[in-house]
């Protein structure tokens, strides 16, 4: 099952990302279903599928389903580009392609997903720690820092997602016992923030950034250390 799935996935990734130049994408966006590169794209996918399956045409029905659905999904995506946000379209497009692939794999080599491991104490503990490290921390930090109001605040929430990513890296570094990584992360953030701090005439901005960084790092470190402690405790019970 896994080998067949990987063959389909490799063919898809190569066709959608490796062998699709930007010029083709631009032409498809302009001409939609009339673009010659749309059909060249489908032809490449077909060839890659045949190669991945080593010319084993016993999977002909699955190949037709994958190629036919790929064409339909791509055409729908091209016609929805001005109506739906690009990021949503991209992920919806890829999700649908992979759904078809796994549906075809399920048809040829049925598989079952064992959900039991998700409900073990260690898995639930990891999920809890990740939730705290990411979105729960964001709300806590935002609440704690609400007393400091800045005149200019970003509305694109980039800072929120930067904080989430940095806490995830810190959590990973501590779990794998690579504490040096936190130092590198802090140094990198300091370099990027140095311009904001030196150019700003508002001392409140400097304090705001420093407090936010310390809170973010502190919560991530505490969560990771708590996770490691509880995992060790569970292993010794």
N, C-alpha and C positions, 0 to 999 in steps of 0.2 A: 504493500500500500504506500509506504513512505517513498520508495524508489519511483513509483509511477507519479506520485504527487510532485516530487522534486523535478522530474523530467518536464512536466507541464509548467511548473513555476519558473524553471530556468529559461525555457523557451519564451515564456511571457515577459520576463524581466529583460531578456536580451532584445526582444522585439520592440518593447515599449520604451526602453531607456538607452540601450546601446546602439541600436540600428535605426534610430529615428532622429535625424538632424533637426536643428532648430528651424532651418529653412522649410522643411517639410511641414512642421507644426504651424508655421506662419501661413503657409499656402493653404493648409487645411482650414484654418480659421477664416481665411478670406473667401475661399471657394466652397466651403462646407462639403456636402456630399458630391459635389462636382469636381473636387480636387483629384488630380491624377495620383497625388502622393498618398491619399487615403487608401487607394487600391494597391499601391506599391507596398504600403504598410501592412495591409492584410496579406499580401502575397509573401512578404518576409515572414510574418507570423506562421503562415502555412508551411513554408520551407523549414523553419526552425522546429516546428512540431514534428514534421516528418523525420528530421535528423535526430531529434531528441528521442523519438520512439524507434529509431534505428530501422526505419522503413517497414515497421510492423503495422500493416494496414488492417489488422484485426480490430484496431481501435478507431476505425473510420468514422463510426457514429459519434464518438466522443470528440474527434477532431472537427467534424462538421458543426457540432454544437458549440464548441469553443470559438471557432472561426466565425460562424454566423452570429453568435451573440456578441463577439468582439466588434464586428462591423456595426451591428445595431446600437450597441452602447456608445461607440465612438461617434456615430452620426447624431445620436440624441444629445451627446455632450456638446458637439459643435453648434447645434441649434439652440442650446440653452445658455451659451456663454454670456450673452448680454442680459440674461434674466436672473442668473444664479451666480453667487460669489465664486470666484475662481478656485479658492481653497476647498470649498464644499464640493464643487464639481470634480476636482482632482481626486479627493479621497473617496467620493461616491463611485467614481469611475473605476478606481482600482479595487474597491470593495466588491463591486459587481463582477468584475473579471475573476477575482479569486473565488467568489461564491460559485460561479459557473465551473471553475476548475475543480473545486472540491466536490461539487455535485457530480461531475463526471467521474472522478476518482471513486466516490461512493458507489456509483453505478457498477463500475467494473470490479472494484475490490472493496466491498463494504467494510467499514470500520466503526468502532464504537469508542466514544470518548468517556473515559472513566473520570467522573466528577468527584469521586471520593477523596482524592488527595487535597482538593481545594478546601475541604472542610476539616482538615486536621488542625490541631492547635498551632503548629508552627506556621502553616499557610495563613491562617486567620490572623496570627500575630504579625506576619509580614505585611498583610494587607492593611491592618490597622496602623502599623508604623508608617507605611507609605502614604496613607491618607493624612496622618498627622503631619508628616514631613512636607506635604504638598499644599493641599487646599485648606486644611484646618489651620496650619501655621499662617497662611496668608490672611485669614480672617482675624486671627489673634494679633498679628503684627499691625494690621490696619486699625484694629480697635485700640490697641495700646498707644499708637501714634496719632490717634485722632485729635489729641489735644494740641498738636503742632500743625497749624494750618499754613500751607504754603500758598503764595499768590499764584504761582504757575504750577499746575499739575497736569501730567500727561493723561490723555483720554484714551490712548490706544492700549493701555494695560500691559505695555511691554515690560515695565518694572516688575509687575506681578509674576510674569512668566520667567523673567530672569531670576527672580528670587526662588521660584519653584525649582528651576534647573540647578541653581547653586546648592540648594538644600539636598537635592537628590544626589548630586556628586559627593557632598559631604557625607551623607548617609552611606553611600557605596564605599567611600574611602575608609570609613570607620569599620564597616562590616567586614571588609577584606583586610583590615589591620594595616592600612596604608595611610598613616597619619600625616606623612610628608605631603600628600596630595592636598590637604587642607591649606597648608602653607603656600603651595603654588597657586591655589585658587584665590586665596586672599591677596597674594602679591599681584596676580593678574587683574583682579578687580580694582585694586588700589591704583594700578597704572592707568586703567581706562577711566577711572573716576577722578584722576589727578587734575585733568583739565577743567572739569566741572567745579572742583573745589578751589583751584587757584584763580580762575576767571570770575568766580562769583563774588559779588560784594555783599551778599546776604549771608551773614553768619548762620542764620537759621537753616539755610540749605545744607551747610557743612554738618551741623549738628544732626539734622534730619537724616542725612545719608549714613553718618556714623552710627547713630542709634539703630536705624533700620538694619544695617549690616550686622551689628552685634547681636541684635535680637534674632535675626535670621540664622546666623551661625550658631548661636547658643541653643536655639530650639532644635536645630538639626543634630547637633552634637548630643544633646540630652536624649533625644528620641533614639538615635543610633545606639548609644551606650545602654539605654534601657532595653532596647531590643536584644542586643547581645547578651545582657544579663539574664533576661527571661528565657532566651534560647538555651543558654548554658544550664539554667535552673531546670528547664524541662528535660534536657538530655540526661541529667543526673537523678531524675525522679524514677 
